[in-house]
Structure formats: C-alpha cells, structure tokens
C-alpha cells in the first residue's frame, strides 16, 4: 500500500524500482513477489499505467505539447513517452488527442 501511494503521488519523478522498494521497507525480492501477487502486475508496469492514465488527462489540455506532457508524467523526453504510449494504446499521443477518446486504461500494460 505504501508503494502504491508513493507511485501515485510521485509518478512525475524519475522513479526506479529501488526507489519504490525502499519505501516499502521490504527486500526487493519479497516486495516484487508480494506486489505481483497482490496487484497482478510488476511495480514498473503499475507505474507505467499511472503515468499513461495521467497523460490521458493532460492530453485534454491542447495547450500542452507532447514534450511538456512527457515531463509532467515522469518521462525524460517526448520521443520516449510517445514510444511507451503507442506501445500501450496502439496510437501515438497526438493521434489519441485528435481522436478525443479520453478514457483511462484499466488493464496492466506489459513491459514489452
């Protein structure tokens, strides 16, 4: 629960698995096993989902560029964010924005 709240509150920061594990107070092995058993996802998949859902909200604001949105949700640059977004939803952030389909994703995204 601490780790989920931490990711929900700090998704805009460049988080690593070690950062998330540290908050839990558990060993990395125990934490990742327990997280996957409870959430049915890896911590990094969960973080990606949070970031993509937040970016969907930000895409409603057409004055924000894709680069700005990327930085708001914790990605270093717009190109990488666009790649992750397209892998997750099958369309680029720009195409998604133009489609006006702003529903959050409720499934877990794979790391691939």
FENWONOR-V459687 format. One record per residue. N is the residue number from 1. SS is DSSP state (a for helix, b for strand, c for the rest). PSI is psi in radians with two decimals (NA if undefined). D_CENTER is the distance of its C-alpha to the mean C-alpha in Angstrom with 1 decimal. Layout:
n=N ss=SS psi=PSI d_center=D_CENTER
n=N ss=SS psi=PSI d_center=D_CENTER
This chain:
n=1 ss=c psi=-0.75 d_center=16.9
n=2 ss=a psi=-0.75 d_center=16.9
n=3 ss=a psi=-0.69 d_center=13.9
n=4 ss=a psi=-0.80 d_center=11.9
n=5 ss=a psi=-0.71 d_center=13.4
n=6 ss=a psi=-0.81 d_center=12.7
n=7 ss=a psi=-0.71 d_center=8.9
n=8 ss=a psi=-0.57 d_center=9.2
n=9 ss=a psi=-0.37 d_center=11.6
n=10 ss=a psi=0.34 d_center=10.5
n=11 ss=c psi=-0.43 d_center=6.9
n=12 ss=c psi=-0.17 d_center=8.9
n=13 ss=c psi=2.74 d_center=10.8
n=14 ss=c psi=1.35 d_center=10.9
n=15 ss=c psi=2.52 d_center=10.4
n=16 ss=c psi=2.92 d_center=12.1
n=17 ss=a psi=-0.67 d_center=12.9
n=18 ss=a psi=-0.67 d_center=16.2
n=19 ss=a psi=-0.78 d_center=15.0
n=20 ss=a psi=-0.76 d_center=13.4
n=21 ss=a psi=-0.72 d_center=16.6
n=22 ss=a psi=-0.76 d_center=18.8
n=23 ss=a psi=-0.61 d_center=17.8
n=24 ss=a psi=-0.47 d_center=18.7
n=25 ss=c psi=0.14 d_center=22.1
n=26 ss=c psi=2.96 d_center=22.3
n=27 ss=c psi=2.72 d_center=22.9
n=28 ss=a psi=-0.76 d_center=20.0
n=29 ss=a psi=-0.89 d_center=21.7
n=30 ss=a psi=-0.74 d_center=22.3
n=31 ss=a psi=-0.88 d_center=18.9
n=32 ss=a psi=-0.63 d_center=17.0
n=33 ss=a psi=-0.82 d_center=19.8
n=34 ss=a psi=-0.73 d_center=19.7
n=35 ss=a psi=-0.84 d_center=16.0
n=36 ss=a psi=-0.70 d_center=16.2
n=37 ss=a psi=-0.66 d_center=19.4
n=38 ss=a psi=-0.80 d_center=18.2
n=39 ss=a psi=-0.26 d_center=14.7
n=40 ss=c psi=0.64 d_center=15.5
n=41 ss=c psi=2.79 d_center=12.4
n=42 ss=c psi=2.79 d_center=11.8
n=43 ss=a psi=-0.69 d_center=10.0
n=44 ss=a psi=-0.57 d_center=7.8
n=45 ss=a psi=-0.73 d_center=7.2
n=46 ss=a psi=-0.79 d_center=6.5
n=47 ss=a psi=-0.72 d_center=4.1
n=48 ss=a psi=-0.73 d_center=2.4
n=49 ss=a psi=-0.79 d_center=4.0
n=50 ss=a psi=-0.80 d_center=4.0
n=51 ss=a psi=-0.73 d_center=2.7
n=52 ss=a psi=-0.77 d_center=4.8
n=53 ss=a psi=-0.69 d_center=7.0
n=54 ss=a psi=-0.66 d_center=7.7
n=55 ss=a psi=-0.58 d_center=8.5
n=56 ss=a psi=-0.74 d_center=10.7
n=57 ss=a psi=-0.78 d_center=12.5
n=58 ss=a psi=-0.50 d_center=13.0
n=59 ss=c psi=-0.32 d_center=14.4
n=60 ss=c psi=-0.50 d_center=17.1
n=61 ss=c psi=1.71 d_center=18.5
n=62 ss=c psi=-0.15 d_center=20.3
n=63 ss=c psi=-0.27 d_center=21.5
n=64 ss=c psi=2.35 d_center=18.2
n=65 ss=c psi=2.87 d_center=17.9
n=66 ss=a psi=-0.67 d_center=15.0
n=67 ss=a psi=-0.75 d_center=15.4
n=68 ss=a psi=-0.74 d_center=15.3
n=69 ss=a psi=-0.75 d_center=12.2
n=70 ss=a psi=-0.82 d_center=10.5
n=71 ss=a psi=-0.64 d_center=12.0
n=72 ss=a psi=-0.50 d_center=11.1
n=73 ss=c psi=0.24 d_center=7.3
n=74 ss=c psi=0.20 d_center=8.0
n=75 ss=c psi=2.49 d_center=9.1
n=76 ss=c psi=-0.55 d_center=12.8
n=77 ss=c psi=2.86 d_center=14.0
n=78 ss=a psi=-0.58 d_center=14.0
n=79 ss=a psi=-0.81 d_center=15.2
n=80 ss=a psi=-0.75 d_center=12.4
n=81 ss=a psi=-0.79 d_center=9.8
n=82 ss=a psi=-0.69 d_center=12.3
n=83 ss=a psi=-0.83 d_center=12.6
n=84 ss=a psi=-0.76 d_center=9.1
n=85 ss=a psi=-0.80 d_center=9.2
n=86 ss=a psi=-0.69 d_center=12.8
n=87 ss=a psi=-0.65 d_center=12.2
n=88 ss=a psi=-0.75 d_center=10.0
n=89 ss=a psi=-0.12 d_center=12.4
n=90 ss=c psi=-0.03 d_center=15.5
n=91 ss=c psi=2.74 d_center=16.0
n=92 ss=c psi=2.83 d_center=15.2
n=93 ss=a psi=-0.68 d_center=13.7
n=94 ss=a psi=-0.75 d_center=17.4
n=95 ss=a psi=-0.70 d_center=18.7
n=96 ss=a psi=-0.80 d_center=16.2
n=97 ss=a psi=-0.76 d_center=17.4
n=98 ss=a psi=-0.45 d_center=21.0
n=99 ss=a psi=-0.34 d_center=20.8
n=100 ss=c psi=0.46 d_center=20.1
n=101 ss=c psi=1.56 d_center=18.3
n=102 ss=c psi=1.06 d_center=15.8
n=103 ss=c psi=2.35 d_center=15.0
n=104 ss=c psi=2.67 d_center=11.6
n=105 ss=c psi=2.47 d_center=10.7
n=106 ss=c psi=0.25 d_center=12.0
n=107 ss=c psi=2.83 d_center=11.9
n=108 ss=c psi=2.40 d_center=10.0
n=109 ss=c psi=2.41 d_center=9.1
n=110 ss=c psi=2.83 d_center=11.4
n=111 ss=c psi=-0.07 d_center=11.1
n=112 ss=c psi=NA d_center=13.9
